[in-house]
Amino acid sequence: VLQLLLHPEAWEQKAGIGIVAKIEGDVDTTFKQVDLNGDGSIDKEELVKLFAKLEHGISDEEVWEVFRSLDLDGDGTISEDEFMNWYLKSEKHILSKVKPIFDTFDADKSGTIDRYEVCKLLKKLEPNVKESDVDDVIKAMYKSGPTEEITFEEFANWYMNFIAISHQHSCGMQIEEESQGICAALTPPRGEGFFAWLKYLLVLPLVAALTFTIPDVRRQGWGNWCYASFFLSILWIGIFSFAMVTWVEIVGNTLGIPSVIMGLTVLAAGTSVPDLFSSVIVARMGQGDMAVSSSIGSNIFDILVGLPLPWLVFLLWPSTPNVVTIQTQGIWQSIFILIGMLVAIIAIVHCQGWKMTKTLGGLMFLLYFAFLVQAFVMEYYRNPCFG
């Protein structure tokens, strides 16, 4: 939704990709299929039917915006030349996205990918891929030439068909979700075991609160509520964070655990869960740089905004005292440990060739546990009653 709000041309681009991927034939054949009345041009009604054929839910106003952007001469119709320009631009856009993927798996830079490279590609998508799956994909890609070598053109055609199938599947899931109604998330599990019911009962209060207070902008016609959904989500995050801090403080005081330790463990993990999910999602989409930069940017935001903003609000609010006292015990030690951790992380990433590997993940966990151990030890020496 945010993409559509920030980039109105997204519908134009989305439909163009759908035309290239889903409608068989070259640009002339495709134009004839869209030009239903055969008058040599495409009017608004035919464009509406095109979006329906591509299974894109779009309002009349959005169709009109796309139509005006494609009607370059402003004569009220989309000519074949204007359609060709749109088609070729969309095809070029797809190929520009496919080429880096192809080059990644073309390890020997031969301009083709062999059976081993196809298998490596599939294992990126599904680690448990079978030899029969590799045979099926090669058969789907192959058009001409050696059967064990797939050219970029063959790979690109297969990839565009893959886009079409994936889009059709996602549209089917979206239609199914919309048909279930707004309370579908509250439906209890059926035919499942004890743990499914336990999970359902534990999260039911949270799911119910979010379902009835935050508009689901994924539903047809609810897109204009995106800003309300965004700010309500931020509000709920603030409420949950306040409750979590309060409950963690109560648990720590009850068990005799210093607030510093609770902050380094429970609170740090709890507030990092959204970063974890977002990083996993974009990493699976192949955006490794975004996954790393998201975590780094989140921590910088926490330090430069999350800490100073509450202090600033407290100081601006008329109260006594009018200063914020920060406990400085061990602060320099914590700063040097933080710097040391940053140096260690950069060194580890460099040694792994600036790639996110399993070894890198294991070393990251090792650094984190080492940090926790030193935090426990230092807190023990500062507070002998701890433990």
JORA-V661069 format. One record per backbone hydrogen bond with DSSP energy under -1.0 kcal/mol. CO is the residue of the C=O (numbers start at 1). NH is the residue of the N-H. E is the energy in kcal/mol with one decimal. If there is no record, write none. Layout:
# JORA-V661069
CO,NH,E
CO,NH,E
This chain:
# JORA-V661069
1,5,-2.1
2,6,-2.7
3,7,-2.2
7,10,-2.4
9,13,-2.5
10,14,-3.2
11,15,-2.7
12,16,-2.0
13,17,-2.3
14,18,-2.1
15,19,-2.5
16,20,-2.0
17,21,-2.5
18,22,-3.0
19,23,-1.6
26,30,-2.5
27,31,-2.3
28,32,-1.9
29,33,-1.6
30,34,-1.7
31,35,-2.8
34,36,-1.8
42,78,-2.6
43,47,-1.8
44,48,-2.3
45,49,-2.1
46,50,-1.7
47,51,-2.2
48,52,-2.0
49,53,-2.2
50,54,-2.1
51,56,-2.7
59,63,-2.1
60,64,-2.3
61,65,-1.9
62,66,-2.2
63,67,-2.8
64,68,-2.4
65,69,-1.8
66,70,-1.6
67,71,-2.2
70,72,-1.9
78,42,-2.0
79,83,-2.4
80,84,-2.7
81,85,-2.2
82,86,-1.8
83,87,-2.9
84,88,-2.9
85,89,-1.9
86,90,-2.1
87,91,-2.7
88,92,-2.6
89,93,-2.0
90,94,-2.2
91,95,-2.4
92,96,-2.1
93,97,-1.1
94,98,-2.0
95,99,-2.5
98,102,-2.5
99,103,-2.8
100,104,-1.7
101,105,-1.3
102,106,-1.3
105,107,-1.9
106,109,-1.4
113,150,-2.5
114,118,-2.4
115,119,-2.5
116,120,-2.1
117,121,-2.0
118,122,-2.5
119,123,-2.1
122,126,-3.1
126,129,-1.3
130,134,-1.7
131,135,-2.2
132,136,-2.2
133,137,-2.3
134,138,-2.6
135,139,-2.2
136,140,-2.0
137,141,-2.3
138,142,-2.6
146,149,-1.3
150,113,-2.1
151,155,-2.4
152,156,-2.9
153,157,-2.2
154,158,-2.2
155,159,-2.5
156,160,-2.4
157,161,-1.9
158,162,-2.0
159,163,-2.0
160,164,-1.9
161,165,-2.3
162,166,-2.5
163,167,-2.6
164,168,-2.4
165,169,-2.2
166,170,-2.4
167,171,-2.5
168,172,-2.0
169,173,-2.1
170,174,-2.3
171,175,-2.6
172,176,-2.1
173,177,-2.4
174,178,-2.4
175,179,-2.0
181,184,-1.3
183,186,-1.4
184,187,-1.4
193,197,-1.5
194,198,-2.5
195,199,-2.5
196,200,-2.1
197,201,-2.4
198,202,-2.0
199,203,-2.1
200,204,-1.1
203,207,-2.9
204,208,-2.8
205,209,-2.1
206,210,-2.3
207,211,-2.6
208,212,-2.1
210,214,-2.1
215,217,-1.2
216,219,-1.6
219,222,-2.0
222,225,-1.8
223,226,-1.5
225,229,-2.5
226,230,-2.3
227,231,-2.3
228,232,-2.4
229,233,-2.1
230,234,-2.0
231,235,-2.2
232,236,-2.4
233,237,-2.3
234,238,-2.2
235,239,-2.2
236,240,-2.9
237,241,-2.5
238,242,-2.4
239,243,-2.4
240,244,-2.6
241,245,-2.5
242,246,-2.2
243,247,-2.6
244,248,-2.7
245,249,-2.2
246,250,-1.9
247,251,-2.6
248,252,-2.7
249,253,-2.4
250,254,-2.2
251,255,-2.3
252,257,-2.7
258,262,-1.9
259,263,-2.4
260,264,-2.1
261,265,-1.4
262,267,-2.2
263,268,-1.2
265,269,-2.3
266,270,-2.8
267,271,-2.6
272,276,-2.3
273,277,-2.5
274,278,-2.5
275,279,-2.5
276,280,-2.4
277,281,-2.4
278,282,-2.2
279,283,-2.2
280,284,-2.1
282,287,-2.6
283,286,-1.6
286,288,-1.1
287,291,-1.8
288,292,-2.1
289,293,-2.8
290,294,-2.2
291,295,-1.3
292,296,-2.2
293,297,-3.0
294,298,-2.0
295,299,-1.9
296,300,-2.3
297,301,-2.3
298,302,-2.2
299,303,-2.0
300,304,-2.8
301,305,-2.3
301,306,-2.4
302,307,-1.3
305,309,-2.2
307,311,-1.2
308,312,-2.9
309,313,-2.5
310,314,-2.3
311,315,-2.4
312,316,-2.4
313,317,-1.7
328,331,-1.9
330,334,-2.0
331,335,-2.1
332,336,-2.4
333,337,-2.2
334,338,-2.2
335,339,-2.3
336,340,-2.5
337,341,-2.4
338,342,-2.2
339,343,-2.3
340,344,-2.5
341,345,-2.6
342,346,-2.4
343,347,-2.4
344,348,-2.4
345,349,-2.6
346,350,-2.3
347,351,-2.3
348,352,-1.4
349,354,-2.7
350,353,-1.7
355,357,-1.1
357,361,-2.1
358,362,-2.5
359,363,-2.4
360,364,-2.1
361,365,-2.1
362,366,-2.1
363,367,-2.3
364,368,-2.1
365,369,-2.5
366,370,-2.1
367,371,-2.2
368,372,-2.3
369,373,-2.4
370,374,-2.2
371,375,-1.9
372,376,-2.5
373,377,-2.5
374,378,-2.6
375,379,-2.1
376,380,-1.9
377,381,-1.9
378,382,-2.0
379,383,-2.6
383,386,-2.3
